[in-house]
């Protein structure tokens, strides 16, 4: 089951598909897990990254809250590497990164992160994945998914366009 389109909103951390190993390691080390569990999570994350470099990758649209770029995870070198990675991947043809400025004010996305995945044919299913503290919840109810899509589109409308987002990322990375 492969995704044709992935829409991702992250108000607190960089999206998993864009995380560097060092950033993910710093993030996972805050969990109440042992080193073996963290290593397994990092390996799983690395394997998931391949989705963006497959020969037929999905269209990936990610909205990242501006505060994510300023919230220190790991040391300065980890953050610099992470931000540069986002700037690099954002230039790929199938990847679209948008920054939601804090000046956008209140929005429904403040309730938490979510991912909308539209699957490739033969099916036409779109699911929403709500990322919670210790698990993910998959929503396939058409009305709820449509509501999540509407929220995503509103947040997208409030975000910087791709060019302004890249300028923002480049300025933070330097």
C-alpha positions as CSV (number, residue, x, y, z in Angstrom):
1,X,0.0,0.0,0.0
2,X,1.8,3.1,-1.3
3,X,0.9,6.8,-0.9
4,X,0.4,9.0,-3.9
5,X,0.1,12.2,-1.8
6,X,1.2,12.9,1.7
7,X,0.1,16.1,3.5
8,X,1.8,16.6,6.8
9,X,1.3,19.3,9.5
10,X,3.8,19.6,12.4
11,X,3.3,22.2,15.0
12,X,6.0,21.0,17.4
13,X,8.8,19.0,15.7
14,X,10.2,18.5,12.3
15,X,8.3,15.8,10.3
16,X,9.7,12.3,10.7
17,X,10.3,12.0,6.9
18,X,12.6,15.1,7.0
19,X,14.4,14.4,10.3
20,X,18.1,13.8,10.3
21,X,19.4,10.8,12.4
22,X,21.0,13.2,14.9
23,X,17.8,15.2,15.4
24,X,15.7,12.1,15.7
25,X,18.2,10.7,18.2
26,X,18.1,13.8,20.3
27,X,14.3,13.7,20.2
28,X,14.0,10.0,21.0
29,X,16.5,10.3,23.8
30,X,13.9,12.4,25.7
31,X,11.5,9.3,25.8
32,X,11.5,6.8,28.6
33,X,13.1,4.1,26.4
34,X,16.2,2.1,26.5
35,X,19.0,2.5,24.0
36,X,18.0,-0.6,22.1
37,X,14.5,0.8,21.6
38,X,15.9,4.1,20.5
39,X,18.2,2.4,18.0
40,X,15.3,0.4,16.6
41,X,13.2,3.6,16.2
42,X,16.1,5.3,14.4
43,X,16.5,2.4,12.1
44,X,12.8,2.4,11.3
45,X,12.8,6.2,10.7
46,X,15.8,5.7,8.3
47,X,14.0,3.1,6.4
48,X,10.8,5.3,6.1
49,X,12.9,8.1,4.6
50,X,13.3,6.0,1.5
51,X,9.8,6.8,0.5
52,X,10.9,10.2,-0.6
53,X,13.8,8.9,-2.8
54,X,11.9,6.0,-4.4
55,X,11.7,6.0,-8.2
56,X,8.0,7.0,-8.0
57,X,7.8,9.0,-4.8
58,X,4.6,10.6,-3.5
59,X,3.9,14.3,-3.7
60,X,4.8,15.4,-0.2
61,X,3.4,18.7,1.2
62,X,4.6,19.6,4.7
63,X,3.6,22.5,6.8
64,X,6.0,23.2,9.6
65,X,5.3,25.7,12.3
66,X,7.9,28.5,12.5
67,X,8.5,27.7,16.2
68,X,9.9,24.3,15.2
69,X,12.8,26.0,13.6
70,X,13.6,27.9,16.8
71,X,12.9,25.1,19.4
72,X,16.3,23.6,20.2
73,X,16.4,19.8,20.0
74,X,20.0,18.6,20.6
75,X,22.8,21.1,20.3
76,X,23.3,23.9,17.8
77,X,25.1,21.5,15.4
78,X,22.1,19.1,15.4
79,X,19.7,22.0,14.7
80,X,21.8,23.5,12.0
81,X,22.1,20.1,10.2
82,X,18.4,19.5,10.6
83,X,17.4,22.9,9.2
84,X,19.8,22.6,6.3
85,X,18.4,19.1,5.5
86,X,14.9,20.6,5.4
87,X,16.1,23.3,3.0
88,X,17.8,20.7,0.8
89,X,14.8,18.4,0.6
90,X,12.4,21.3,0.1
91,X,14.1,21.9,-3.3
92,X,13.1,18.5,-4.6
93,X,10.4,18.6,-7.3
94,X,8.0,16.3,-5.4
95,X,8.5,17.9,-1.9
96,X,6.7,21.1,-0.9
97,X,7.6,22.7,2.4
98,X,5.7,25.6,3.8
99,X,6.4,27.5,7.0
100,X,3.5,28.6,9.1
101,X,4.5,31.8,10.7
102,X,3.7,32.4,14.4
103,X,2.0,35.6,13.3
104,X,-0.7,33.4,11.7
105,X,-2.3,33.3,15.2
106,X,-4.7,30.7,16.4
107,X,-5.7,27.8,14.1
108,X,-7.1,24.3,14.5
109,X,-3.7,22.8,13.9
110,X,-2.6,23.9,17.4
111,X,-4.4,20.9,18.7
112,X,-1.7,18.6,17.2
113,X,0.1,17.1,14.3
114,X,-1.6,15.0,11.6
115,X,-0.8,13.4,8.3
116,X,-3.2,12.9,5.4
117,X,-2.2,10.0,3.1
118,X,-3.9,9.4,-0.2
119,X,-3.2,5.9,-1.5
120,X,-2.2,5.0,-5.0
121,X,-4.7,3.2,-7.2
122,X,-6.3,0.7,-7.5
123,X,-7.9,2.1,-4.3
124,X,-8.7,5.7,-3.7
125,X,-8.6,5.8,0.1
126,X,-7.4,8.8,2.0
127,X,-6.6,8.3,5.7
128,X,-5.7,10.7,8.4
129,X,-3.1,9.8,10.9
130,X,-3.2,11.6,14.3
131,X,0.1,11.5,16.0
132,X,-0.2,11.2,19.8
133,X,2.3,10.9,22.6
134,X,2.9,7.2,22.4
135,X,0.9,6.0,19.4
136,X,-0.7,7.0,16.1
137,X,-4.4,6.8,15.5
138,X,-5.6,6.0,11.9
139,X,-8.9,7.7,10.9
140,X,-10.6,6.4,7.7
141,X,-14.1,7.8,8.3
142,X,-14.7,9.9,5.1
143,X,-16.4,12.8,7.0
144,X,-13.6,13.0,9.6
145,X,-10.9,12.8,6.9
146,X,-12.6,15.6,4.9
147,X,-12.6,17.7,8.0
148,X,-8.9,17.1,8.6
149,X,-8.3,18.0,4.9
150,X,-10.2,21.2,5.3
151,X,-8.1,22.1,8.4
152,X,-4.9,21.3,6.4
153,X,-6.0,23.6,3.6
154,X,-6.8,26.4,6.0
155,X,-3.4,26.1,7.6
156,X,-1.8,25.9,4.2
157,X,-3.6,29.2,3.2
158,X,-2.1,30.8,6.3
159,X,1.4,29.6,5.6
160,X,4.2,31.3,3.7
161,X,4.4,30.4,0.0
162,X,7.1,28.0,-1.1
163,X,9.5,30.8,-2.1
164,X,9.1,32.7,1.1
165,X,9.4,29.5,3.1
166,X,12.7,28.7,1.4
167,X,14.0,32.2,2.1
168,X,13.0,31.7,5.8
169,X,14.7,28.3,6.0
170,X,17.9,29.6,4.3
171,X,18.0,32.6,6.6
172,X,17.6,30.4,9.7
173,X,20.2,27.9,8.4
174,X,22.9,30.4,7.9
